[in-house]
Amino acid sequence: MIKLVKVLHIIGLIMLLVGVGLYWQSDIGQQVSGMLVIALLIGVGTLIMSPLPVALVIEWAKKQSPHSDPKE
């Protein structure tokens, strides 16, 4: 499961970078369809990237020992 989330994170990062690159480096953002493409790439890219930190915290929490002895 974590491997899938990592792959989706990389895909989302690429989409975000392509969207920002198109915004900065081309005139496609001057047309309505270009604005839609740029917004779609940036929005979906960040949406796909977002589950990774949550998955990493869940994985870290599962690795913690539930039967640790409290120091008194």
PDB file of N, CA, C and O in Angstrom:
ATOM      1  N   MET A   1       0.823  -1.196   0.000  1.00  0.00           N
ATOM      2  CA  MET A   1       0.000   0.000   0.000  1.00  0.00           C
ATOM      3  C   MET A   1       0.868   1.262   0.000  1.00  0.00           C
ATOM      4  O   MET A   1       0.582   2.218  -0.721  1.00  0.00           O
ATOM      5  N   ILE A   2       1.923   1.259   0.807  1.00  0.00           N
ATOM      6  CA  ILE A   2       2.776   2.446   0.889  1.00  0.00           C
ATOM      7  C   ILE A   2       3.515   2.673  -0.428  1.00  0.00           C
ATOM      8  O   ILE A   2       3.791   3.815  -0.795  1.00  0.00           O
ATOM      9  N   LYS A   3       3.837   1.586  -1.144  1.00  0.00           N
ATOM     10  CA  LYS A   3       4.512   1.737  -2.439  1.00  0.00           C
ATOM     11  C   LYS A   3       3.606   2.439  -3.446  1.00  0.00           C
ATOM     12  O   LYS A   3       4.063   3.279  -4.220  1.00  0.00           O
ATOM     13  N   LEU A   4       2.323   2.091  -3.431  1.00  0.00           N
ATOM     14  CA  LEU A   4       1.361   2.749  -4.325  1.00  0.00           C
ATOM     15  C   LEU A   4       1.257   4.231  -4.007  1.00  0.00           C
ATOM     16  O   LEU A   4       1.209   5.062  -4.913  1.00  0.00           O
ATOM     17  N   VAL A   5       1.221   4.563  -2.726  1.00  0.00           N
ATOM     18  CA  VAL A   5       1.120   5.965  -2.323  1.00  0.00           C
ATOM     19  C   VAL A   5       2.379   6.730  -2.723  1.00  0.00           C
ATOM     20  O   VAL A   5       2.302   7.894  -3.116  1.00  0.00           O
ATOM     21  N   LYS A   6       3.537   6.078  -2.624  1.00  0.00           N
ATOM     22  CA  LYS A   6       4.783   6.734  -3.037  1.00  0.00           C
ATOM     23  C   LYS A   6       4.807   6.984  -4.541  1.00  0.00           C
ATOM     24  O   LYS A   6       5.257   8.039  -4.989  1.00  0.00           O
ATOM     25  N   VAL A   7       4.328   6.020  -5.321  1.00  0.00           N
ATOM     26  CA  VAL A   7       4.260   6.197  -6.780  1.00  0.00           C
ATOM     27  C   VAL A   7       3.292   7.327  -7.123  1.00  0.00           C
ATOM     28  O   VAL A   7       3.589   8.162  -7.977  1.00  0.00           O
ATOM     29  N   LEU A   8       2.130   7.357  -6.457  1.00  0.00           N
ATOM     30  CA  LEU A   8       1.173   8.439  -6.692  1.00  0.00           C
ATOM     31  C   LEU A   8       1.765   9.791  -6.289  1.00  0.00           C
ATOM     32  O   LEU A   8       1.486  10.802  -6.934  1.00  0.00           O
ATOM     33  N   HIS A   9       2.570   9.819  -5.240  1.00  0.00           N
ATOM     34  CA  HIS A   9       3.217  11.060  -4.817  1.00  0.00           C
ATOM     35  C   HIS A   9       4.163  11.571  -5.902  1.00  0.00           C
ATOM     36  O   HIS A   9       4.189  12.764  -6.203  1.00  0.00           O
ATOM     37  N   ILE A  10       4.935  10.662  -6.482  1.00  0.00           N
ATOM     38  CA  ILE A  10       5.863  11.053  -7.564  1.00  0.00           C
ATOM     39  C   ILE A  10       5.083  11.555  -8.782  1.00  0.00           C
ATOM     40  O   ILE A  10       5.461  12.554  -9.392  1.00  0.00           O
ATOM     41  N   ILE A  11       4.000  10.866  -9.133  1.00  0.00           N
ATOM     42  CA  ILE A  11       3.175  11.299 -10.266  1.00  0.00           C
ATOM     43  C   ILE A  11       2.577  12.677  -9.991  1.00  0.00           C
ATOM     44  O   ILE A  11       2.557  13.535 -10.873  1.00  0.00           O
ATOM     45  N   GLY A  12       2.094  12.886  -8.776  1.00  0.00           N
ATOM     46  CA  GLY A  12       1.533  14.185  -8.407  1.00  0.00           C
ATOM     47  C   GLY A  12       2.572  15.288  -8.444  1.00  0.00           C
ATOM     48  O   GLY A  12       2.281  16.402  -8.880  1.00  0.00           O
ATOM     49  N   LEU A  13       3.783  14.989  -7.991  1.00  0.00           N
ATOM     50  CA  LEU A  13       4.858  15.972  -8.033  1.00  0.00           C
ATOM     51  C   LEU A  13       5.205  16.343  -9.472  1.00  0.00           C
ATOM     52  O   LEU A  13       5.443  17.512  -9.776  1.00  0.00           O
ATOM     53  N   ILE A  14       5.232  15.355 -10.348  1.00  0.00           N
ATOM     54  CA  ILE A  14       5.507  15.622 -11.762  1.00  0.00           C
ATOM     55  C   ILE A  14       4.397  16.483 -12.364  1.00  0.00           C
ATOM     56  O   ILE A  14       4.670  17.426 -13.107  1.00  0.00           O
ATOM     57  N   MET A  15       3.141  16.155 -12.038  1.00  0.00           N
ATOM     58  CA  MET A  15       2.025  16.955 -12.553  1.00  0.00           C
ATOM     59  C   MET A  15       2.110  18.397 -12.059  1.00  0.00           C
ATOM     60  O   MET A  15       1.868  19.333 -12.821  1.00  0.00           O
ATOM     61  N   LEU A  16       2.451  18.572 -10.791  1.00  0.00           N
ATOM     62  CA  LEU A  16       2.593  19.915 -10.231  1.00  0.00           C
ATOM     63  C   LEU A  16       3.702  20.692 -10.942  1.00  0.00           C
ATOM     64  O   LEU A  16       3.520  21.855 -11.300  1.00  0.00           O
ATOM     65  N   LEU A  17       4.835  20.050 -11.142  1.00  0.00           N
ATOM     66  CA  LEU A  17       5.955  20.719 -11.806  1.00  0.00           C
ATOM     67  C   LEU A  17       5.648  21.048 -13.257  1.00  0.00           C
ATOM     68  O   LEU A  17       6.046  22.104 -13.750  1.00  0.00           O
ATOM     69  N   VAL A  18       4.941  20.154 -13.950  1.00  0.00           N
ATOM     70  CA  VAL A  18       4.554  20.435 -15.337  1.00  0.00           C
ATOM     71  C   VAL A  18       3.583  21.611 -15.379  1.00  0.00           C
ATOM     72  O   VAL A  18       3.709  22.489 -16.232  1.00  0.00           O
ATOM     73  N   GLY A  19       2.623  21.633 -14.468  1.00  0.00           N
ATOM     74  CA  GLY A  19       1.665  22.743 -14.425  1.00  0.00           C
ATOM     75  C   GLY A  19       2.337  24.076 -14.143  1.00  0.00           C
ATOM     76  O   GLY A  19       2.038  25.074 -14.799  1.00  0.00           O
ATOM     77  N   VAL A  20       3.244  24.100 -13.171  1.00  0.00           N
ATOM     78  CA  VAL A  20       3.960  25.337 -12.857  1.00  0.00           C
ATOM     79  C   VAL A  20       4.875  25.730 -14.015  1.00  0.00           C
ATOM     80  O   VAL A  20       5.000  26.911 -14.339  1.00  0.00           O
ATOM     81  N   GLY A  21       5.510  24.745 -14.635  1.00  0.00           N
ATOM     82  CA  GLY A  21       6.366  25.031 -15.788  1.00  0.00           C
ATOM     83  C   GLY A  21       5.587  25.612 -16.955  1.00  0.00           C
ATOM     84  O   GLY A  21       6.043  26.551 -17.607  1.00  0.00           O
ATOM     85  N   LEU A  22       4.415  25.056 -17.217  1.00  0.00           N
ATOM     86  CA  LEU A  22       3.579  25.614 -18.274  1.00  0.00           C
ATOM     87  C   LEU A  22       3.137  27.032 -17.939  1.00  0.00           C
ATOM     88  O   LEU A  22       3.066  27.889 -18.820  1.00  0.00           O
ATOM     89  N   TYR A  23       2.844  27.274 -16.684  1.00  0.00           N
ATOM     90  CA  TYR A  23       2.409  28.610 -16.263  1.00  0.00           C
ATOM     91  C   TYR A  23       3.524  29.630 -16.456  1.00  0.00           C
ATOM     92  O   TYR A  23       3.277  30.738 -16.933  1.00  0.00           O
ATOM     93  N   TRP A  24       4.759  29.260 -16.084  1.00  0.00           N
ATOM     94  CA  TRP A  24       5.866  30.205 -16.156  1.00  0.00           C
ATOM     95  C   TRP A  24       6.474  30.333 -17.545  1.00  0.00           C
ATOM     96  O   TRP A  24       6.898  31.422 -17.932  1.00  0.00           O
ATOM     97  N   GLN A  25       6.523  29.238 -18.304  1.00  0.00           N
ATOM     98  CA  GLN A  25       7.342  29.226 -19.507  1.00  0.00           C
ATOM     99  C   GLN A  25       6.575  29.299 -20.823  1.00  0.00           C
ATOM    100  O   GLN A  25       7.199  29.356 -21.883  1.00  0.00           O
ATOM    101  N   SER A  26       5.254  29.299 -20.792  1.00  0.00           N
ATOM    102  CA  SER A  26       4.554  29.287 -22.069  1.00  0.00           C
ATOM    103  C   SER A  26       3.400  30.292 -22.060  1.00  0.00           C
ATOM    104  O   SER A  26       3.035  30.858 -21.029  1.00  0.00           O
ATOM    105  N   ASP A  27       2.850  30.484 -23.248  1.00  0.00           N
ATOM    106  CA  ASP A  27       1.714  31.390 -23.400  1.00  0.00           C
ATOM    107  C   ASP A  27       0.387  30.651 -23.346  1.00  0.00           C
ATOM    108  O   ASP A  27      -0.657  31.234 -23.638  1.00  0.00           O
ATOM    109  N   ILE A  28       0.414  29.373 -22.977  1.00  0.00           N
ATOM    110  CA  ILE A  28      -0.815  28.583 -22.928  1.00  0.00           C
ATOM    111  C   ILE A  28      -1.768  29.117 -21.848  1.00  0.00           C
ATOM    112  O   ILE A  28      -2.979  28.918 -21.935  1.00  0.00           O
ATOM    113  N   GLY A  29      -1.224  29.786 -20.847  1.00  0.00           N
ATOM    114  CA  GLY A  29      -2.037  30.341 -19.775  1.00  0.00           C
ATOM    115  C   GLY A  29      -2.848  31.560 -20.177  1.00  0.00           C
ATOM    116  O   GLY A  29      -3.656  32.049 -19.388  1.00  0.00           O
ATOM    117  N   GLN A  30      -2.649  32.058 -21.385  1.00  0.00           N
ATOM    118  CA  GLN A  30      -3.379  33.223 -21.861  1.00  0.00           C
ATOM    119  C   GLN A  30      -4.760  32.853 -22.412  1.00  0.00           C
ATOM    120  O   GLN A  30      -5.619  33.720 -22.566  1.00  0.00           O
ATOM    121  N   GLN A  31      -4.969  31.586 -22.703  1.00  0.00           N
ATOM    122  CA  GLN A  31      -6.254  31.119 -23.226  1.00  0.00           C
ATOM    123  C   GLN A  31      -7.007  30.406 -22.115  1.00  0.00           C
ATOM    124  O   GLN A  31      -6.405  29.896 -21.170  1.00  0.00           O
ATOM    125  N   VAL A  32      -8.324  30.374 -22.236  1.00  0.00           N
ATOM    126  CA  VAL A  32      -9.149  29.748 -21.209  1.00  0.00           C
ATOM    127  C   VAL A  32      -8.856  28.250 -21.117  1.00  0.00           C
ATOM    128  O   VAL A  32      -8.773  27.710 -20.014  1.00  0.00           O
ATOM    129  N   SER A  33      -8.703  27.586 -22.232  1.00  0.00           N
ATOM    130  CA  SER A  33      -8.405  26.147 -22.197  1.00  0.00           C
ATOM    131  C   SER A  33      -7.036  25.888 -21.580  1.00  0.00           C
ATOM    132  O   SER A  33      -6.846  24.887 -20.889  1.00  0.00           O
ATOM    133  N   GLY A  34      -6.087  26.779 -21.824  1.00  0.00           N
ATOM    134  CA  GLY A  34      -4.774  26.638 -21.216  1.00  0.00           C
ATOM    135  C   GLY A  34      -4.813  26.847 -19.714  1.00  0.00           C
ATOM    136  O   GLY A  34      -4.132  26.155 -18.958  1.00  0.00           O
ATOM    137  N   MET A  35      -5.625  27.817 -19.291  1.00  0.00           N
ATOM    138  CA  MET A  35      -5.789  28.046 -17.853  1.00  0.00           C
ATOM    139  C   MET A  35      -6.392  26.820 -17.187  1.00  0.00           C
ATOM    140  O   MET A  35      -6.010  26.457 -16.074  1.00  0.00           O
ATOM    141  N   LEU A  36      -7.331  26.188 -17.867  1.00  0.00           N
ATOM    142  CA  LEU A  36      -7.970  24.991 -17.338  1.00  0.00           C
ATOM    143  C   LEU A  36      -6.965  23.851 -17.205  1.00  0.00           C
ATOM    144  O   LEU A  36      -6.957  23.144 -16.198  1.00  0.00           O
ATOM    145  N   VAL A  37      -6.132  23.675 -18.201  1.00  0.00           N
ATOM    146  CA  VAL A  37      -5.118  22.615 -18.163  1.00  0.00           C
ATOM    147  C   VAL A  37      -4.123  22.867 -17.035  1.00  0.00           C
ATOM    148  O   VAL A  37      -3.776  21.946 -16.295  1.00  0.00           O
ATOM    149  N   ILE A  38      -3.667  24.099 -16.902  1.00  0.00           N
ATOM    150  CA  ILE A  38      -2.702  24.424 -15.854  1.00  0.00           C
ATOM    151  C   ILE A  38      -3.321  24.221 -14.479  1.00  0.00           C
ATOM    152  O   ILE A  38      -2.699  23.629 -13.597  1.00  0.00           O
ATOM    153  N   ALA A  39      -4.543  24.708 -14.293  1.00  0.00           N
ATOM    154  CA  ALA A  39      -5.215  24.541 -13.001  1.00  0.00           C
ATOM    155  C   ALA A  39      -5.459  23.068 -12.695  1.00  0.00           C
ATOM    156  O   ALA A  39      -5.323  22.637 -11.550  1.00  0.00           O
ATOM    157  N   LEU A  40      -5.819  22.301 -13.712  1.00  0.00           N
ATOM    158  CA  LEU A  40      -6.049  20.869 -13.523  1.00  0.00           C
ATOM    159  C   LEU A  40      -4.763  20.158 -13.119  1.00  0.00           C
ATOM    160  O   LEU A  40      -4.772  19.347 -12.193  1.00  0.00           O
ATOM    161  N   LEU A  41      -3.668  20.446 -13.796  1.00  0.00           N
ATOM    162  CA  LEU A  41      -2.393  19.808 -13.466  1.00  0.00           C
ATOM    163  C   LEU A  41      -1.938  20.150 -12.049  1.00  0.00           C
ATOM    164  O   LEU A  41      -1.509  19.273 -11.300  1.00  0.00           O
ATOM    165  N   ILE A  42      -2.034  21.423 -11.689  1.00  0.00           N
ATOM    166  CA  ILE A  42      -1.593  21.829 -10.357  1.00  0.00           C
ATOM    167  C   ILE A  42      -2.524  21.278  -9.287  1.00  0.00           C
ATOM    168  O   ILE A  42      -2.057  20.769  -8.268  1.00  0.00           O
ATOM    169  N   GLY A  43      -3.829  21.370  -9.499  1.00  0.00           N
ATOM    170  CA  GLY A  43      -4.789  20.912  -8.501  1.00  0.00           C
ATOM    171  C   GLY A  43      -4.773  19.418  -8.289  1.00  0.00           C
ATOM    172  O   GLY A  43      -4.711  18.956  -7.150  1.00  0.00           O
ATOM    173  N   VAL A  44      -4.828  18.659  -9.354  1.00  0.00           N
ATOM    174  CA  VAL A  44      -4.826  17.199  -9.233  1.00  0.00           C
ATOM    175  C   VAL A  44      -3.460  16.709  -8.748  1.00  0.00           C
ATOM    176  O   VAL A  44      -3.379  15.736  -7.998  1.00  0.00           O
ATOM    177  N   GLY A  45      -2.399  17.375  -9.171  1.00  0.00           N
ATOM    178  CA  GLY A  45      -1.066  16.997  -8.700  1.00  0.00           C
ATOM    179  C   GLY A  45      -0.930  17.138  -7.199  1.00  0.00           C
ATOM    180  O   GLY A  45      -0.407  16.243  -6.535  1.00  0.00           O
ATOM    181  N   THR A  46      -1.393  18.250  -6.657  1.00  0.00           N
ATOM    182  CA  THR A  46      -1.310  18.425  -5.199  1.00  0.00           C
ATOM    183  C   THR A  46      -2.268  17.491  -4.477  1.00  0.00           C
ATOM    184  O   THR A  46      -1.968  17.034  -3.374  1.00  0.00           O
ATOM    185  N   LEU A  47      -3.401  17.204  -5.072  1.00  0.00           N
ATOM    186  CA  LEU A  47      -4.351  16.279  -4.461  1.00  0.00           C
ATOM    187  C   LEU A  47      -3.777  14.864  -4.402  1.00  0.00           C
ATOM    188  O   LEU A  47      -3.956  14.167  -3.402  1.00  0.00           O
ATOM    189  N   ILE A  48      -3.099  14.438  -5.447  1.00  0.00           N
ATOM    190  CA  ILE A  48      -2.501  13.107  -5.471  1.00  0.00           C
ATOM    191  C   ILE A  48      -1.316  13.017  -4.504  1.00  0.00           C
ATOM    192  O   ILE A  48      -1.049  11.950  -3.950  1.00  0.00           O
ATOM    193  N   MET A  49      -0.607  14.129  -4.302  1.00  0.00           N
ATOM    194  CA  MET A  49       0.561  14.125  -3.413  1.00  0.00           C
ATOM    195  C   MET A  49       0.174  14.060  -1.937  1.00  0.00           C
ATOM    196  O   MET A  49       0.961  13.580  -1.122  1.00  0.00           O
ATOM    197  N   SER A  50      -0.991  14.522  -1.584  1.00  0.00           N
ATOM    198  CA  SER A  50      -1.324  14.734  -0.173  1.00  0.00           C
ATOM    199  C   SER A  50      -1.416  13.489   0.710  1.00  0.00           C
ATOM    200  O   SER A  50      -1.149  13.628   1.904  1.00  0.00           O
ATOM    201  N   PRO A  51      -1.765  12.287   0.246  1.00  0.00           N
ATOM    202  CA  PRO A  51      -1.881  11.154   1.177  1.00  0.00           C
ATOM    203  C   PRO A  51      -0.556  10.606   1.708  1.00  0.00           C
ATOM    204  O   PRO A  51      -0.567   9.864   2.690  1.00  0.00           O
ATOM    205  N   LEU A  52       0.569  10.937   1.107  1.00  0.00           N
ATOM    206  CA  LEU A  52       1.832  10.345   1.536  1.00  0.00           C
ATOM    207  C   LEU A  52       2.193  10.668   2.986  1.00  0.00           C
ATOM    208  O   LEU A  52       2.537   9.742   3.721  1.00  0.00           O
ATOM    209  N   PRO A  53       2.136  11.913   3.443  1.00  0.00           N
ATOM    210  CA  PRO A  53       2.483  12.161   4.852  1.00  0.00           C
ATOM    211  C   PRO A  53       1.577  11.407   5.824  1.00  0.00           C
ATOM    212  O   PRO A  53       2.044  10.930   6.858  1.00  0.00           O
ATOM    213  N   VAL A  54       0.308  11.297   5.509  1.00  0.00           N
ATOM    214  CA  VAL A  54      -0.617  10.558   6.368  1.00  0.00           C
ATOM    215  C   VAL A  54      -0.246   9.084   6.391  1.00  0.00           C
ATOM    216  O   VAL A  54      -0.248   8.464   7.454  1.00  0.00           O
ATOM    217  N   ALA A  55       0.071   8.520   5.242  1.00  0.00           N
ATOM    218  CA  ALA A  55       0.455   7.108   5.171  1.00  0.00           C
ATOM    219  C   ALA A  55       1.758   6.857   5.918  1.00  0.00           C
ATOM    220  O   ALA A  55       1.911   5.820   6.564  1.00  0.00           O
ATOM    221  N   LEU A  56       2.697   7.794   5.835  1.00  0.00           N
ATOM    222  CA  LEU A  56       3.953   7.635   6.564  1.00  0.00           C
ATOM    223  C   LEU A  56       3.742   7.685   8.079  1.00  0.00           C
ATOM    224  O   LEU A  56       4.387   6.942   8.819  1.00  0.00           O
ATOM    225  N   VAL A  57       2.850   8.549   8.539  1.00  0.00           N
ATOM    226  CA  VAL A  57       2.551   8.614   9.980  1.00  0.00           C
ATOM    227  C   VAL A  57       1.873   7.330  10.438  1.00  0.00           C
ATOM    228  O   VAL A  57       2.187   6.816  11.512  1.00  0.00           O
ATOM    229  N   ILE A  58       0.957   6.810   9.647  1.00  0.00           N
ATOM    230  CA  ILE A  58       0.288   5.558  10.001  1.00  0.00           C
ATOM    231  C   ILE A  58       1.297   4.415  10.034  1.00  0.00           C
ATOM    232  O   ILE A  58       1.264   3.587  10.944  1.00  0.00           O
ATOM    233  N   GLU A  59       2.189   4.363   9.054  1.00  0.00           N
ATOM    234  CA  GLU A  59       3.219   3.326   9.039  1.00  0.00           C
ATOM    235  C   GLU A  59       4.139   3.453  10.249  1.00  0.00           C
ATOM    236  O   GLU A  59       4.501   2.447  10.860  1.00  0.00           O
ATOM    237  N   TRP A  60       4.519   4.675  10.599  1.00  0.00           N
ATOM    238  CA  TRP A  60       5.367   4.901  11.766  1.00  0.00           C
ATOM    239  C   TRP A  60       4.652   4.472  13.044  1.00  0.00           C
ATOM    240  O   TRP A  60       5.264   3.870  13.927  1.00  0.00           O
ATOM    241  N   ALA A  61       3.360   4.779  13.147  1.00  0.00           N
ATOM    242  CA  ALA A  61       2.600   4.416  14.343  1.00  0.00           C
ATOM    243  C   ALA A  61       2.468   2.902  14.484  1.00  0.00           C
ATOM    244  O   ALA A  61       2.480   2.382  15.600  1.00  0.00           O
ATOM    245  N   LYS A  62       2.345   2.199  13.375  1.00  0.00           N
ATOM    246  CA  LYS A  62       2.245   0.743  13.429  1.00  0.00           C
ATOM    247  C   LYS A  62       3.562   0.108  13.868  1.00  0.00           C
ATOM    248  O   LYS A  62       3.563  -0.966  14.469  1.00  0.00           O
ATOM    249  N   LYS A  63       4.676   0.763  13.573  1.00  0.00           N
ATOM    250  CA  LYS A  63       5.980   0.224  13.959  1.00  0.00           C
ATOM    251  C   LYS A  63       6.288   0.436  15.437  1.00  0.00           C
ATOM    252  O   LYS A  63       7.162  -0.227  15.996  1.00  0.00           O
ATOM    253  N   GLN A  64       5.573   1.356  16.063  1.00  0.00           N
ATOM    254  CA  GLN A  64       5.807   1.611  17.486  1.00  0.00           C
ATOM    255  C   GLN A  64       5.362   0.408  18.297  1.00  0.00           C
ATOM    256  O   GLN A  64       4.376  -0.249  17.965  1.00  0.00           O
ATOM    257  N   SER A  65       6.083   0.132  19.344  1.00  0.00           N
ATOM    258  CA  SER A  65       5.774  -1.015  20.188  1.00  0.00           C
ATOM    259  C   SER A  65       4.577  -0.691  21.084  1.00  0.00           C
ATOM    260  O   SER A  65       4.641   0.257  21.866  1.00  0.00           O
ATOM    261  N   PRO A  66       3.496  -1.452  20.987  1.00  0.00           N
ATOM    262  CA  PRO A  66       2.331  -1.162  21.828  1.00  0.00           C
ATOM    263  C   PRO A  66       2.500  -1.650  23.264  1.00  0.00           C
ATOM    264  O   PRO A  66       1.732  -1.255  24.142  1.00  0.00           O
ATOM    265  N   HIS A  67       3.485  -2.494  23.512  1.00  0.00           N
ATOM    266  CA  HIS A  67       3.678  -3.080  24.840  1.00  0.00           C
ATOM    267  C   HIS A  67       4.947  -2.538  25.503  1.00  0.00           C
ATOM    268  O   HIS A  67       5.635  -3.277  26.207  1.00  0.00           O
ATOM    269  N   SER A  68       5.256  -1.290  25.294  1.00  0.00           N
ATOM    270  CA  SER A  68       6.449  -0.741  25.930  1.00  0.00           C
ATOM    271  C   SER A  68       6.198  -0.507  27.405  1.00  0.00           C
ATOM    272  O   SER A  68       5.101  -0.131  27.819  1.00  0.00           O
ATOM    273  N   ASP A  69       7.224  -0.734  28.176  1.00  0.00           N
ATOM    274  CA  ASP A  69       7.108  -0.561  29.626  1.00  0.00           C
ATOM    275  C   ASP A  69       7.259   0.910  29.986  1.00  0.00           C
ATOM    276  O   ASP A  69       8.272   1.519  29.641  1.00  0.00           O
ATOM    277  N   PRO A  70       6.294   1.492  30.659  1.00  0.00           N
ATOM    278  CA  PRO A  70       6.426   2.889  31.071  1.00  0.00           C
ATOM    279  C   PRO A  70       7.457   3.012  32.185  1.00  0.00           C
ATOM    280  O   PRO A  70       7.514   2.182  33.092  1.00  0.00           O
ATOM    281  N   LYS A  71       8.256   4.044  32.102  1.00  0.00           N
ATOM    282  CA  LYS A  71       9.275   4.273  33.130  1.00  0.00           C
ATOM    283  C   LYS A  71       8.635   5.040  34.282  1.00  0.00           C
ATOM    284  O   LYS A  71       8.131   6.150  34.109  1.00  0.00           O
ATOM    285  N   GLU A  72       8.669   4.426  35.452  1.00  0.00           N
ATOM    286  CA  GLU A  72       8.050   5.058  36.616  1.00  0.00           C
ATOM    287  C   GLU A  72       9.098   5.438  37.623  1.00  0.00           C
ATOM    288  O   GLU A  72       8.772   5.985  38.677  1.00  0.00           O
TER     289      GLU A  72
END
